[in-house]
Amino acid sequence: MAKKILIIEDEQAIRNILSEPLTCAGYEVVTASDGLEGIRSFRAQPFDLVLLDILLPKINGYGVCEQIRQESQVPIILITALDSEDEQVRGFDLLADDYITKPFSIRLVLKRVEAMLRRSGYEEEAVLRYRRLELSEVRREVHVDGREIALTHLEFDILLLFMKNIGRVFSRDELLNLVWGYDFAGDEKGVNFHIMNLRRKLGVDYIETVRGVGYKIAKKD
């Protein structure tokens, strides 16, 4: 069965730019032109992924993201012309999973959609522990000292990769390939944002920066 994607975007031209290649790639696509219509469409049927603009009429993308998150953990990718650090952090605080700025490459969008859908369907059982951290791979839950931490799909997958490879250093390019699922040199800023947010949410200083190389979770003492 084809994966179903909801595109919430007020500009007709961009809806077409997104929906036509996604349809050709085998996805079932539904579109909405404002935030209110997007929420109604989301509630009317199940979706596997949402592509969400921020600057929407009636209800903006942040409001839509917040309402969807109250009802579902469906992957959400924000697509917007707002590219400041504060705007991106706000999106991640609302538990959006990824952030693509306009103008964008449709090839990049397709790769991110493919990678996100592949990760969200992963179901191999595993529970990983490191010091005060516990990660359930099937339930996609993370606990610190028994307290559940709300992470986005990307943040969870970054942490999962680190915890499966304690002590190994991953460069930013490796993280792009292994977690994001595509090779896109030059997008290291996005990696840094996710690492920053992951550290802040976990509240424990386990993710180390290896200067000039990348990141790791250190070996146990």
C-alpha positions as MATLAB code, in Angstrom:
seq = 'MAKKILIIEDEQAIRNILSEPLTCAGYEVVTASDGLEGIRSFRAQPFDLVLLDILLPKINGYGVCEQIRQESQVPIILITALDSEDEQVRGFDLLADDYITKPFSIRLVLKRVEAMLRRSGYEEEAVLRYRRLELSEVRREVHVDGREIALTHLEFDILLLFMKNIGRVFSRDELLNLVWGYDFAGDEKGVNFHIMNLRRKLGVDYIETVRGVGYKIAKKD';
ca = [
       0.000    0.000    0.000;
       1.311    3.445   -0.933;
       2.409    5.736    1.882;
       0.099    8.717    2.320;
       1.515   12.244    2.638;
      -0.332   15.418    3.621;
       1.055   18.680    2.186;
      -0.138   21.837    3.975;
       1.045   24.810    1.894;
      -0.803   27.977    0.882;
       1.054   28.644   -2.387;
      -0.432   26.674   -5.271;
       2.838   26.624   -7.214;
       4.744   25.085   -4.307;
       1.959   22.549   -3.678;
       2.363   21.449   -7.296;
       6.172   21.401   -7.079;
       5.908   19.083   -4.075;
       2.885   16.942   -4.935;
       3.723   16.026   -8.530;
       7.181   14.472   -7.866;
       5.895   12.743   -4.725;
       3.001   11.258   -6.681;
       5.391   10.126   -9.422;
       7.548    8.520   -6.709;
       4.585    6.334   -5.713;
       3.169    8.232   -2.736;
      -0.486    9.069   -2.254;
      -0.687   12.833   -1.775;
      -3.390   15.017   -0.219;
      -3.015   18.816   -0.155;
      -4.435   21.622    1.965;
      -4.101   25.369    1.379;
      -4.361   26.738    4.931;
      -3.812   25.615    8.502;
      -7.470   25.009    9.332;
      -8.008   22.901    6.210;
      -4.800   21.037    7.000;
      -5.980   20.052   10.476;
      -9.351   18.946    9.101;
      -7.650   16.863    6.410;
      -5.316   15.292    8.959;
      -8.232   14.287   11.178;
     -10.250   12.911    8.280;
      -7.871   10.056    7.413;
      -4.553    8.504    8.515;
      -1.288    9.852    7.098;
       2.261    8.535    7.181;
       3.961   11.943    6.961;
       3.115   15.665    6.929;
       4.941   18.365    4.932;
       4.026   21.616    6.663;
       4.612   25.246    5.728;
       4.896   27.719    8.621;
       3.488   30.929    7.110;
      -0.076   29.693    6.618;
      -3.372   31.605    6.713;
      -6.011   30.971    9.434;
      -3.700   28.842   11.630;
       0.064   29.082   11.140;
       2.323   26.051   10.839;
       3.428   26.190   14.466;
      -0.190   25.989   15.592;
      -0.888   23.134   13.186;
       2.206   21.253   14.383;
       1.167   21.701   18.007;
      -2.345   20.386   17.371;
      -1.114   17.397   15.373;
       1.360   16.528   18.135;
      -1.472   16.447   20.667;
      -3.062   13.657   18.616;
      -0.297   11.819   16.777;
       3.430   11.083   16.490;
       3.272   11.132   12.673;
       6.550   12.481   11.187;
       6.357   16.220   10.424;
       8.769   18.042    8.112;
       8.555   21.833    8.201;
       9.111   23.610    4.870;
       9.490   27.369    5.136;
      11.336   30.519    4.116;
      12.002   31.263    7.810;
      15.594   30.123    8.216;
      16.744   31.778   11.441;
      18.072   29.689   14.298;
      15.236   30.820   16.589;
      12.591   29.746   14.069;
      14.178   26.326   13.640;
      14.542   25.789   17.385;
      10.879   26.758   17.864;
       9.869   24.134   15.305;
      11.912   21.435   17.042;
      10.503   22.484   20.435;
       7.051   21.720   19.012;
       8.410   18.248   18.079;
       8.671   18.716   14.337;
      11.059   16.074   12.980;
      12.927   17.969   10.289;
      13.222   21.435    8.746;
      13.721   22.334    5.070;
      14.190   25.963    4.028;
      12.974   27.552    0.805;
      14.155   27.563   -1.898;
      14.676   23.828   -1.744;
      15.832   21.005   -3.983;
      12.967   18.614   -4.766;
      15.529   15.819   -4.925;
      16.512   16.648   -1.342;
      12.855   16.711   -0.252;
      12.278   13.271   -1.797;
      15.341   11.862   -0.023;
      14.289   13.280    3.333;
      10.751   11.953    2.920;
      12.087    8.518    1.985;
      14.476    8.458    4.939;
      11.848    9.674    7.417;
       9.300    7.068    6.331;
      11.918    4.327    6.474;
      12.887    5.259   10.031;
       9.332    5.641   11.316;
       8.513    2.079   10.222;
      11.505    0.452   11.917;
      10.440   -2.227   14.413;
      13.390   -4.312   15.587;
      13.209   -4.913   19.381;
      16.017   -3.508   21.492;
      16.441   -1.743   24.811;
      19.736    0.106   25.208;
      21.152    1.569   28.422;
      23.991    3.986   29.149;
      24.488    5.366   32.616;
      21.243    7.243   33.411;
      19.836    6.789   29.883;
      17.465    4.050   28.722;
      16.248    3.775   25.132;
      13.492    1.467   23.842;
      13.885    0.952   20.114;
      10.426   -0.522   19.450;
       8.451    1.910   21.602;
      10.764    4.723   20.478;
      10.983    5.982   24.031;
      13.883    7.537   25.908;
      14.087    7.842   29.691;
      16.586    9.676   31.894;
      16.431    8.568   35.532;
      13.052    7.010   34.733;
      11.629   10.257   33.309;
      10.440   10.060   29.693;
      12.044   12.570   27.310;
      10.057   13.726   24.267;
      12.297   13.582   21.182;
      11.662   14.077   17.495;
      12.219   11.168   15.105;
      15.594   12.560   14.034;
      16.743   13.231   17.581;
      15.750    9.703   18.595;
      17.601    8.180   15.643;
      20.754   10.190   16.361;
      20.712    8.995   19.965;
      19.984    5.421   18.850;
      23.017    5.473   16.549;
      25.254    6.789   19.335;
      23.996    4.246   21.866;
      24.509    1.361   19.456;
      28.090    2.535   18.930;
      29.320    3.692   22.350;
      32.742    5.335   22.011;
      32.675    5.653   18.227;
      33.069    9.141   16.761;
      30.669   10.065   13.958;
      31.479   12.955   11.655;
      28.672   15.284   10.593;
      28.763   13.812    7.078;
      28.402   10.309    8.528;
      25.401   11.435   10.571;
      23.816   12.903    7.446;
      24.274    9.604    5.599;
      23.375    7.213    8.424;
      20.562    9.120   10.156;
      19.179   11.544    7.583;
      19.581    8.866    4.914;
      21.091   10.948    2.133;
      24.411   12.380    1.082;
      24.193   16.161    1.147;
      27.500   17.811    1.958;
      27.175   21.288    3.392;
      24.116   20.657    5.587;
      26.223   20.337    8.735;
      24.433   23.286   10.363;
      21.298   21.153   10.591;
      23.252   18.396   12.331;
      24.546   20.901   14.884;
      20.996   22.123   15.617;
      19.775   18.589   16.307;
      22.729   17.753   18.546;
      22.187   21.004   20.472;
      18.485   20.258   20.986;
      19.174   16.643   21.926;
      21.674   17.668   24.604;
      19.278   20.260   25.984;
      16.339   17.844   26.188;
      18.306   15.004   27.753;
      19.802   17.255   30.409;
      22.812   14.952   30.810;
      26.235   15.681   29.354;
      26.872   12.401   27.501;
      27.224   13.572   23.880;
      30.788   14.770   23.424;
      32.124   17.017   20.702;
      35.379   15.745   19.219;
      36.969   18.915   17.888;
      37.454   18.876   14.134;
      35.853   15.430   13.783;
      32.309   15.073   15.081;
      30.351   13.640   18.004;
      30.229   10.546   20.193;
      28.919    9.079   23.405;
      32.038    8.185   25.372;
      32.867    4.723   26.619;
      31.840    3.894   30.162;
      34.359    4.656   32.889;
];
